[in-house]
Structure formats: C-alpha cells, structure tokens
Amino acid sequence: MQKIGVFVCWCGSNIAGTVDVERVAQAVANEPGVVISTDYQYMCSEAGQLKIRQAIKEYGLTGIVVCSCSPRMHEATFRKTAQAAGLNPYMVEIANIREQCSWIHKDKDEGTEKAIILAKAAIAKLHLNTPLKAGESAVTKRALVIGGGIAGIQTALDIADAGYEVDIVEKSPTIGGKMAQLDKTFPTLDCAACILTPKMVDASAHEKINLFTYSEVEGVSGFVGNFKVKIRKKARHVKADLCTGCGVCTEKCPSRKAPNEFNQGLNKRGAIYIPFAQAIPNVPVIDTEYCVKMKTGKCGLCATVCPSKAIDFEQQDEIVEREYGAIVAATGYKLINLDNFEEFGYAQNKDVITSLELERLMNAAGPTKGTLLRPSDNEHPHEIVFIQCVGSRDVSGCGKPYCSKICCMYTAKHAMMIRDKYPDTKVHVFYIDVRTPGKNFDEFYRRAVEEYGVDYIKGMVGKVVEKDGKLLVQGSDLIANEQIKIEADLVVLATAIEPDPSVKNLATMLTASIDTNNFLTEAHAKLRPVESPTAGVFLSGVCQGPKDVPETVAQASAAAAKVIGLLAKDKLTCNPCVANSNELLCNGCSQCANVCPYGAIEYINKEVNDHGKREVRRIALVNEAVCQGCGACTVTCPSGAMDLKGFTTRQIMAEVDAICK
Amino acid sequence: MQINENNKEFKPLIVAFCCNWCSYAGADLAGSSRLSYPANVKVIRVPCSCRVNPMFILRAFQRGADGVIIAGCHPGDCHYTSGNYFARRRMTLLFSMLDYMGIEKGRTRVEWISAAEGAKFSATMNEFVETIHNLGPNKKLEDLRCKE
C-alpha cells in the first residue's frame, strides 16, 4: 500500500473562491493509503513546496497528489519538489481543480463535490504509479529555421553567433521576406533595405549558416533533439556554383510577361530573373511557367549569352535529408485576398491599391523608381485616401476578427512621407480607431497629424466608385456626424494580414498546433510565447501573431535564445512514459509495430520463463529512446501485453472507477 | 434544445477522455477564459485519443456513466501524427456496437478540439450534457454489483 499525501491548493481565491478546499482535504483524508491531507494558500510557492517536502520526509510518503492548477502548468514544479525530497518525480499526480473546476463552476457545492471526485481519481491512479526513470537522448547540434524573412534571419544569426550550425530554408529564390519589399520603417523612417540587407549579407557570409533558398520542407520526423527533415531544393535551372550573378540572362530574356512578385505585380519581369538587386543568393531562377524554352523548346537565349555556362534546362528538384536538434518556424504572413471587399473596387480599379503596393510605388527600386505615380495613367496623384482596417477587426466573416497591428503605424508613415515629398497632395485617412502602443509610436502618429497636416477622419468608407477618371470615395465622418464624398486620385487599402498559407501544412508536419486564424499556437500565451507546444519547435515572427519589425526581431532573438539553450545540452531527458511489452503475454503478432508512428517496436527472439516452462518466443521490444508514448500500440495489442508507463490500462481504469462511483 | 421535463432532477455523469496536447489544453483554456460548462463533466487526461481503450468506455458505462466523450486533435494535427485516426476508426466501430446493445449513439461522441479552442470545448460540453439530459439516465450495461 502506498503512503499518500494530498495537498490542496487554494491558489489564493482562484480555487478557494469556488471550492471549499478544507472540505476537499477532509473528504479524501480517509481514502485508502492517504496518511496526510492538507491545504495551503499557494502550494507552488516556496513555503508551499517546503510543506510538501517536509510531509514527504515526516510521513515517509511514497507518492503525492497535488490538487491545484492544470498539470500543464505546474506538474513539472511539483515533480521537482518531490525529487528534492527524495521521491521519484513520477510518483506525483495532479488533480486539476482550477482550470477544470473552480474557474468554470459558480456553485460552491458543485465545485467542491467535483474537486473531491477529481482528487479521488488522482489518488486511485497514484496507487498504481510506479517509480519511472527517464532515459537520455543525444542532441543534434544544428537548428533549422523555416523562413528567411527578418524573423528567420535574426533567429539564424543569433543561433549561429552562439556557435551552432543553422540551416535556413526559404521557399522563394532569395532571403529577405516582406521587409525587403518595404520602403521605410516606422517610427524612425529608416530605409528598410539599409537595415535589412546587411543582415542578409551577414547571414549568407556566416560560416555557421547554410542557406537553402528556393527550397521547401517536405517532411519532418523524429523528436526534440533528433529531428530528421526532408528538404526539397526546387530546380532553379541555373547552376549556382557556376553562376557569377552578372545578370546578362535576365536582361536578354525575351519573355516579359510574368508579374513581378517583388513589386506586387505592378510591373513585369523576365522568365529568368533575380527578384531584386540585393537578392541573396544573387543567382537567377527560371520561371518554367513563362520560359519559352521550357514550354516550346525554342529560345534558349539565356544559355547562349551566359558567359559561365550556368544555365541548365534539365536540372531536377533535389531532396536533401538533414538532421536537427531544434526547428524554428518563421514563415511570416501575406495580405488577405480582397475578393470579399467588392465595395472598395480593388479588382476593378487600378488606382485602388494595397499598402504593400504603395510601399513599392514609393521605393526607389520599385516600378516607378520612387516617384509616386498612379498605376492607371502614371500621373501624380493630388488627393489620396487611405482606408484603415480593410479586413481587420471584421467579425462579419468577410475578413479577420483580429487587429493586424501594423496598419495604423504604416499608414501614418505613408501619409507623412507623401506629405513630405509632395506637399501639394491632400491626404485623408479613414479610421475606426488609431492604435499606437509602442515606443515613440503615438508621437509618430501625432507628428503626422500636427506637423504634416494629414486629415484623419473617424469613420468607415462605404463605397469607392470610378467617376470621370477619379475615384469617388463615399464614407461617413462619425465625429461631424455627416456623410462625406471625396474625389480621390488614389485609394490605399490597409489590408489585413494573415499567416502564410504554407503554415497549415507545416503545422501538420511539425505536429505544432494552429489557432482558428491559422496562427501557430504558443506553449503558453504569457510565459512561453516563443515555444510551440511541441518540444523542440519554436516560433519566430508573424507566424505566431501580427507583429511589426521591432517586435519580430525581439521575438526572433527570444526564439534563438531558447534554441541555444536546447542545443547547449549534450543530453536530453527523455519522457519515461513510454510503452513496454509484457513478454509473458506477447505473442509476437506484429500488430503493435504496424500502428507505431515512430517505428519504435522491433521483434526479438527471446527465451522466456513462463511459469517454469522455458521456451524461445518472438516478442515485441520497445526502443525507449524512440517511443514517444502515444499509446496506439496499447489499444491495438490483442493480448493486452502492451502497456504505457504512466498511463497504464489499470491506472486509467482506476480513474474511471473513481469518477463513476 | 429544451430539457425534457421528466429529467429535470437527473444529474448525468459524463466522462471525457481528453488528449493532453489539444483538448486537455482546450479545457484549460476554457477554464482560464471562464467559459463555464456543467460540473457533470469529469475529464481524464490521456496522452493521445488513441490511448483510449474501448474497455475504458465499457467500464465507464458499466459503472454508471451516462455519456462518454473522447476529444482529440483535429484530423491531420495529431501530436503523434496518426493517433486520432486510430481513435476515429476504433470508436466508430465501438459506438455502432454500443448502439446495437442499447446505448444510444447520442451517449457516445468523438470530437476534435484544438488547444486554441476553449470556446469550442465549453460549447461542446454544454451541448453534450444537454443531449444526455434529454436521453435520461443510462441503464444499459450498468452493473449494479459495482455500486456500493
């Protein structure tokens, strides 16, 4: 019989407010095996933990039940407490009486009754616990960063600077991401390229960083410290080792039909192209959809003009398999599709543009060489309307329910820059709220209004229609309480951002979870914001939620710090809650191996002693370093030989029994 | 849905097996967001929905449970890549058999609830409790010898 101590936490009033903690402690005091049952204000505090440690020693406890918050919160804490008092850490069970009891029930009697039952279930389970010993596994000292935008670059640089190898996998032909497309950055109006490109060069020149551009992750297997990743290096049709980046091929290419992605499709590029002048690597890519040679077999001009014979029309995709200790997702964002917002006429009018398109129109390397010209007729716009929250904070289902966070600030930036460069241009901004929490952000916005005379109108735009070559913007001014019409030359939509669509597939591969808006979920909203719930997988940048550049860089460095902490370890403690097979019951049928997602089960011929009868049998053997403890095999096993340590069939049955009493 | 007048006093007992990686965390989120659901629901944490042995469900009914729900990760999102698919197949089979034995299909359920879906967890549990309320107490399979 176990000697069990039960410790009921008040969690201040979080639990004690709805659950009569004293009654819970008394109600379980006479359960079989319970030798001490007590309550305390904060069990997780130093004093609370001391109480537990003292009780373990004083009563010679063999196991403890802590009735407190979710085990996802403090199980690790109390396991350490137990260990410090000489108890095996796996002789600890948590009854979740906060998240799954006190916080959701209002009636104190009901809450208390439920808490008692949950405590009894934990006691029943603990009776069947056995001390478990965690094994160890080695750590592959290399990290994978998926996504080569500012988030991925910063994470990779920080990890590499700590002395660990990093691979960056980027799906487009160059690193740099969305930040490379920006003209200036708020609130300091730094030129985006001036602060980003040195980082891109650092990343490519770093001896510890390996770039896989124009590549995608195809498959991920393994677990923390030991991931195996398949990377598809898409065929560039240009031999990177021979190419000197002279760019002759891109100039001579006769096909000029492909939309230039880097300029948001505002102009065209050749079928062989380098995305932008500072692209890294500076190696062109052939777009097979537009290349005349790839489609018809006739042309090949690029191969003729290439001085270093780098063009290779036959090049195939290549699959590379690499091992990593940690994986960082930094897949970034895209603008939402505006099909649901017909009222703004984005599809019909060339002069209704997104903010990212405006960013390219104002950039010196953009399609207009930095002169602000309307896309329809290349004339200077004299009246510009910005519309905020296009698709953000939209609960109608057309857009996204969340705030995209960056739009208020970049619109203030755009408005300010336009007024600065073209003082004769009128700028109006329609907004719902202006949100400027951030260092020097509100000051920045006020400058736009006070110094640059930007006309901010609180209200939404109902419709944008074309009228005599102008755009008639009809909106409401909520403060003046009147309908207004503005004849604008250019309308800029602050379009909502959403996670890059690749994240869904990636989340499945990484077994990382995504929320209802497809942002990757963090392990804890406040305390573990850069880790995913899957051990060894970390989050960097907008893939976790909308962020501006400074926040992205901060999170990228935070993710890097977590990765460095992981890679610095030589050994990782494995989860001891793994499957094991009872050799006397196993008949070697192989069904468990068929369902094991990790290939952790092998078969051996072993001499077993079955009640004095010695014979050689084929039996299952679980590789404890590979098993992750899902328990699929335990249910599959027809003879009941497979069981899962920590969640044994008898333990779960005991919980069922206790709950259904 | 209206609660059946005859069953007003009836307090159903519901056992919820929740995957540690998604639904259990979803239940935690429901808790920290204070999204209430009836106290009749008692959660048992399992590492994966595929750890739920049909025996556990039979045992729950045998011991007097009125409804059993298994909550796991959305298809494709299993923490262990494929466990929820095993659970889905096993439970489809088991629930059909239970239905044949007289335990109505409404009493058994598999739901996919992610760690971010606290609201879904709460809504699912509220709705399930209501369904069981209307079905009334379960008598089938119940083993009176188990009662003290």
Interface residues (C-beta under 8 A of the other chain):
Chain A: S70 P71 R72 M73 N96 R98 E99 Q100 C101 W103 I104 H105 K106 D107 E110 G111 E113 K114 I117 L118 A121 A507 T508 T511 S513 I514 D515 T516 T521 P533 T534 C577 V595 P597 Y598 Q628 G629 C630 G631 A632 T634 V635 T636 L644 F647 T649 I652 M653 E655 V656 D657 I659 C660 K661
Chain B: L13 V15 N20 W21 C22 Y24 A25 A27 D28 A30 G31 S32 R34 L35 S36 Y37 A39 K42 V43 I44 R45 V46 P47 C48 C50 R51 V52 N53 P54 M55 F56 R59 A60 R63 G64 A65 C73 G76 D77 C78 H79 Y80 T81 S82 G83 F86 R90 S114 A115 A116 E117 S122 E148
